[in-house]
Amino acid sequence: MDLLGLSLRWPLVGAPMGAGPSTPALAAAVSGAGGLGFLAGAYLSAEALAHEISETRRLGASSFGVNL
C-alpha cells in the first residue's frame, strides 16, 4: 500500500500516546511489522525528542511519524 509515498504493508498506525506509552521500541516495532509507528513529542524537550528519533532510527525504523 502506498500512502503518501510510504510503502506500508498494512494500513495501521501506532498511535502517538503522550507521557509514556509511545517509545522508540514501540514505534520501530510497528514500522518493522509493516505499519506506521509514531512517537509522541508534545511533552518532550527538543533534546529528548532528538534522542527518541535517533533511537527509533537505530532500532531499524525507516518510516515513522512524530506527533507534536
Buried (B, 14 or more C-beta within 10 A) or exposed (E): EEEEEEEBEEEEBBEBBEEEEBBBEBBBBBBBEEBBBBBBBEEBEEEEBEEBBEBBEEBEBEBBBBEE
